């Protein structure tokens, strides 16, 4: 078993040769602290700051370049958890550095991980959870978005056979502007397969009829509009619970499988990239490209033929422009409220508002109250 070099002069070059750790958070945190003390040549415990977080990330990245510590993000998180357990709260800037560092450490390590695709045949029609997960696939939702959907977010138009979905807040929409997407009945439609042949869509692959079954279940159980369909109650499932339910249907799926499956399904349905980008709400075509994978290449020739024949499925450019303009008009500063009904802005995944108040003091609301001027100042400063 490798041991640390006792010569402090070469600590910078051989710190990654230290013995592997157990999987406990405490051991991982001690490991990172030892690396930092060796690098900074200090004997006392290294304090948490933006600079030390960035330094720890660079050290872990160097180790990854030599083939070690592919689980480096968990080491960095464990080090921060040790401070938080003692009452130290990360500032907004430190949380931002931690998030970016973990993102950097999880990139370009071996083959890129792809979330497995959903197999519609396993999600039988009429099963409550199957209908909800298929709804997430129809609208290419993240699992975090799907588990927070309420019945009020769904609108079913029986006569026109259109289902509308209002997404209140997402990972890339920290202001809570929200967005509205609509899909029509697709019963009897065909989809392309990887081998170039077509297949008829299954009954459970129709967004309208799936949403209609969900709303019918609400009436049967006499649930109110604020209830969560995925949980059938007033308390939403946690992210882990929702993924566990998904794995009960198809064991290899992850929390991102619904979103990736939905994007690829739309390509096989004959949608063009700009239409898929509208549905998935990606900011750029480059970020969407990673979701489409082989579906992109297989459909490029067909897209050209479709455009020449005027056979375009999915939303028109006028519908996309109209929905985008509506989102800008209905902009809402979404947040949570504490004492005095004051609204505070909380970045996605953070445990405190921009002005520094802990999330535990708040409860989620949708109505606009008095805006916290400090939250707004910090947000606008970092949005410049």
C-alpha positions in Angstrom: 0.0 0.0 0.0 1.3 3.4 -1.0 2.2 5.9 1.7 2.7 9.7 1.8 6.2 11.0 1.1 7.7 12.5 4.3 9.7 15.1 2.4 7.5 18.2 2.4 9.6 19.6 -0.6 8.1 17.1 -3.0 4.6 17.1 -1.5 3.2 18.9 -4.5 4.3 16.1 -6.8 3.4 13.0 -4.9 0.3 13.9 -2.9 -1.9 11.6 -5.0 0.2 8.6 -4.0 -1.5 8.6 -0.6 -3.3 5.4 0.4 -6.9 5.0 -0.9 -9.6 5.9 1.5 -12.6 4.1 2.8 -16.0 5.3 1.5 -17.0 7.2 4.5 -17.4 11.0 4.3 -15.2 11.6 7.2 -12.3 9.7 5.7 -12.7 11.5 2.4 -12.8 14.9 4.1 -9.7 14.1 6.1 -8.0 13.1 2.9 -8.7 16.4 1.1 -7.6 18.3 4.2 -4.3 16.5 4.3 -3.7 17.2 0.6 -4.4 20.9 1.2 -2.1 21.1 4.2 0.7 19.4 2.2 0.2 21.8 -0.7 -0.1 24.9 1.5 2.6 23.7 3.9 0.6 24.3 7.0 0.0 22.1 10.0 -3.4 23.5 11.1 -6.7 22.5 9.5 -7.3 24.4 6.2 -10.4 26.7 6.4 -13.2 26.6 3.9 -13.1 29.4 1.4 -13.5 30.1 -2.3 -9.8 29.8 -2.8 -9.3 26.6 -0.9 -12.3 25.0 -2.7 -10.7 25.9 -6.1 -7.3 24.6 -4.9 -8.8 21.3 -3.8 -10.6 21.0 -7.1 -7.3 21.5 -9.0 -5.5 18.9 -6.9 -8.3 16.4 -7.6 -8.3 17.2 -11.3 -4.5 16.5 -11.4 -5.1 13.2 -9.7 -7.7 12.3 -12.3 -5.3 13.1 -15.1 -3.1 10.3 -13.6 -5.9 7.8 -13.5 -6.9 8.2 -9.8 -10.1 9.3 -8.0 -12.8 9.1 -10.6 -15.2 9.8 -7.7 -13.5 13.1 -7.0 -16.7 15.2 -6.8 -17.8 13.1 -3.7 -14.4 13.9 -2.0 -15.0 17.6 -2.5 -18.5 17.4 -1.3 -17.5 15.4 1.8 -14.9 18.0 2.7 -17.6 20.7 2.6 -20.1 18.5 4.5 -17.6 18.4 7.4 -17.8 22.2 7.8 -21.5 22.3 7.4 -22.0 19.6 10.1 -20.2 22.0 12.5 -22.6 24.9 11.7 -20.6 26.5 8.9 -23.0 27.7 6.1 -21.7 28.0 2.6 -22.0 31.5 1.1 -23.7 31.9 -2.2 -20.3 32.4 -3.9 -18.8 29.3 -2.2 -21.8 27.2 -3.3 -21.3 28.4 -6.8 -17.6 27.5 -6.8 -18.5 24.0 -5.3 -21.1 23.4 -8.0 -18.8 24.4 -10.9 -15.9 22.4 -9.4 -18.0 19.3 -9.1 -19.2 19.8 -12.7 -15.6 20.1 -13.9 -14.5 17.0 -12.0 -17.3 14.9 -13.4 -16.4 15.8 -17.0 -14.1 14.0 -19.5 -13.4 11.0 -17.2 -13.5 7.9 -19.4 -16.4 7.4 -21.8 -19.2 9.9 -21.4 -22.1 8.5 -19.4 -25.5 8.4 -21.2 -28.7 8.0 -19.4 -30.4 4.8 -20.6 -33.5 5.3 -22.8 -37.0 4.4 -21.7 -38.7 1.4 -23.3 -42.4 2.4 -23.8 -43.6 -1.2 -23.9 -42.7 -1.6 -20.2 -44.9 1.4 -19.2 -48.3 -0.2 -19.5 -51.3 2.0 -20.3 -53.4 3.0 -17.3 -50.8 2.3 -14.5 -50.6 5.6 -12.5 -46.8 5.8 -12.2 -46.4 4.7 -15.8 -48.7 7.5 -17.1 -46.8 10.1 -15.1 -43.3 8.9 -16.2 -44.6 8.8 -19.8 -45.8 12.4 -19.4 -42.3 13.3 -18.3 -41.0 11.6 -21.5 -43.6 13.4 -23.7 -42.4 16.8 -22.4 -38.8 15.9 -21.9 -38.9 16.8 -18.2 -36.2 16.5 -15.6 -37.1 14.2 -12.7 -37.0 17.2 -10.4 -39.6 19.0 -12.5 -41.8 16.0 -12.9 -42.0 15.2 -9.1 -43.1 18.9 -8.4 -45.9 19.0 -10.9 -49.3 19.5 -9.5 -52.7 18.9 -11.1 -53.1 22.6 -11.6 -50.1 22.6 -13.9 -51.9 20.3 -16.3 -54.6 21.4 -18.7 -56.5 18.9 -20.9 -58.6 20.3 -23.8 -61.0 17.5 -24.7 -62.5 18.9 -27.8 -59.2 19.9 -29.5 -57.4 16.9 -28.0 -54.5 19.1 -26.7 -52.7 18.8 -23.4 -51.0 21.9 -21.9 -48.3 21.8 -19.3 -47.2 24.8 -17.2 -43.7 24.3 -15.7 -43.3 26.7 -12.7 -39.6 26.6 -12.2 -36.6 24.6 -13.5 -32.8 24.3 -13.0 -32.1 26.9 -15.7 -35.0 29.2 -14.6 -34.0 30.4 -11.2 -36.2 33.5 -11.6 -39.2 31.3 -12.0 -40.5 32.8 -15.3 -42.1 29.5 -16.0 -43.0 28.2 -19.5 -46.0 26.6 -21.2 -45.8 23.7 -23.6 -48.6 22.0 -25.6 -48.8 18.7 -27.3 -51.7 17.2 -29.3 -53.1 13.7 -29.6 -50.7 11.4 -31.5 -52.7 8.2 -31.7 -52.0 6.4 -35.0 -48.7 8.3 -35.7 -45.6 6.5 -36.8 -42.0 6.9 -35.5 -38.7 6.1 -37.2 -36.5 3.4 -35.8 -32.7 3.1 -35.8 -32.8 0.7 -38.7 -34.7 3.1 -40.9 -38.1 1.4 -40.6 -41.2 2.9 -39.1 -43.3 1.6 -36.2 -46.8 2.6 -35.0 -46.8 4.4 -31.7 -48.2 2.5 -28.7 -51.3 3.7 -26.8 -49.2 4.9 -23.9 -47.1 7.1 -26.2 -50.0 9.6 -26.7 -49.5 12.6 -24.5 -53.1 13.7 -24.6 -54.7 10.4 -23.5 -52.1 9.9 -20.9 -52.8 13.3 -19.4 -56.6 12.6 -19.6 -56.2 9.4 -17.5 -54.2 11.4 -14.9 -56.9 14.0 -14.6 -59.6 11.4 -14.5 -57.8 9.8 -11.6 -57.8 13.1 -9.8 -61.6 13.3 -10.0 -62.1 9.7 -8.8 -59.9 10.3 -5.8 -61.3 13.8 -5.1 -57.9 15.4 -5.0 -57.4 19.2 -5.1 -55.4 21.0 -7.7 -52.4 21.4 -5.4 -51.9 17.7 -5.0 -48.9 16.0 -6.7 -50.0 13.3 -9.3 -46.7 11.4 -8.9 -47.4 11.0 -5.1 -51.2 11.2 -5.2 -51.1 13.5 -2.2 -50.1 17.0 -0.9 -46.5 16.0 -0.3 -44.2 15.5 -3.2 -41.9 12.5 -3.5 -38.2 13.1 -3.0 -35.9 12.9 -5.9 -34.6 9.5 -4.7 -38.1 8.1 -4.1 -39.2 9.2 -7.6 -36.1 7.5 -9.2 -36.7 4.4 -7.2 -40.3 4.2 -8.5 -39.0 4.6 -12.0 -36.5 1.8 -11.5 -39.3 -0.5 -10.4 -40.6 -0.3 -14.0 -37.3 -0.4 -15.8 -34.3 -1.1 -13.6 -31.6 0.5 -15.7 -33.1 4.0 -15.9 -31.8 7.1 -14.1 -33.4 10.5 -13.2 -32.3 11.9 -16.6 -33.6 9.1 -18.7 -37.1 10.7 -19.2 -35.5 13.9 -20.6 -33.1 12.2 -22.9 -35.7 9.7 -24.1 -38.2 12.5 -24.8 -35.7 14.5 -26.9 -34.7 11.4 -29.0 -38.4 10.4 -29.4 -39.2 13.7 -30.9 -36.4 13.3 -33.4 -37.7 9.9 -34.4 -41.2 11.5 -34.7 -39.8 13.7 -37.5 -39.3 16.9 -35.4 -36.5 19.2 -36.4 -33.8 20.3 -34.0 -35.2 23.8 -33.4 -38.6 22.2 -32.6 -37.0 19.8 -30.1 -35.0 22.7 -28.6 -38.3 24.5 -28.0 -39.8 21.5 -26.2 -36.7 20.7 -24.1 -35.9 24.4 -23.3 -32.2 24.0 -24.1 -30.5 27.3 -24.5 -28.4 26.3 -27.5 -28.4 23.7 -30.2 -24.9 22.6 -29.1 -26.2 21.5 -25.6 -29.2 19.7 -27.3 -26.8 17.9 -29.6 -25.5 15.7 -26.7 -29.1 14.5 -26.1 -29.8 13.4 -29.6 -26.7 11.1 -30.2 -27.3 8.7 -33.0 -30.8 9.9 -33.6 -29.4 13.1 -35.0 -27.3 11.4 -37.7 -30.0 8.9 -38.6 -32.5 11.7 -39.2 -30.4 14.3 -41.0 -31.2 13.0 -44.5 -34.8 12.5 -43.7 -35.1 16.1 -42.4 -33.9 17.4 -45.8 -36.4 15.2 -47.6 -39.2 16.3 -45.2 -38.5 20.0 -45.8 -38.5 19.6 -49.5 -41.9 17.8 -49.4 -43.3 20.3 -46.9 -44.1 17.5 -44.4 -43.2 19.1 -41.1 -44.5 17.7 -37.8 -44.5 19.3 -34.4 -45.0 23.0 -33.6 -44.7 25.7 -36.2 -42.3 28.6 -36.0 -45.2 30.9 -35.3 -46.3 28.8 -32.3 -42.7 28.7 -30.9 -42.4 32.5 -31.2 -45.8 33.1 -29.7 -45.1 30.9 -26.6 -41.7 32.5 -26.1 -43.2 36.0 -26.1 -45.9 34.9 -23.7 -43.2 33.6 -21.3 -41.5 37.0 -21.3 -44.8 38.7 -20.6 -45.7 36.4 -17.7 -42.3 36.8 -16.0 -42.6 36.0 -12.2 -40.0 36.2 -9.5 -40.6 32.8 -8.0 -39.2 32.1 -4.6 -40.2 31.2 -1.1 -41.6 33.4 1.7 -40.7 33.8 5.3 -41.7 36.3 8.0 -43.5 39.4 6.6 -44.5 37.5 3.3 -41.3 38.6 1.7 -40.1 36.8 -1.4 -36.5 35.5 -1.5 -34.6 34.1 -4.5 -33.0 30.7 -4.0 -30.6 29.2 -6.7 -31.5 25.7 -7.8 -30.1 23.2 -5.4 -29.0 25.8 -2.8 -29.7 25.6 0.9 -30.0 29.3 1.4 -31.4 32.4 -0.3 -29.1 34.9 -2.1 -29.4 37.2 0.9 -28.1 34.4 3.2 -31.3 33.1 5.0 -31.5 29.3 5.4 -34.2 27.5 3.3 -35.7 25.8 6.4 -37.3 29.1 7.4 -39.4 29.3 4.2 -42.3 27.6 2.6 -42.8 27.5 -1.2 -45.4 29.9 -2.7 -46.5 31.0 -6.2 -47.9 34.4 -5.6 -45.7 37.5 -5.8 -45.1 39.2 -2.5 -42.6 41.9 -1.4 -39.3 41.3 -3.2 -36.2 41.0 -1.1 -34.0 43.9 -2.4 -30.8 42.2 -1.3 -31.7 39.0 -3.1 -32.5 41.0 -6.2 -29.3 43.0 -6.0 -27.1 39.9 -5.8 -29.0 38.2 -8.6 -28.7 41.2 -11.0 -25.0 41.6 -10.1 -24.2 38.0 -11.1 -26.5 38.1 -14.1 -24.6 40.9 -15.7 
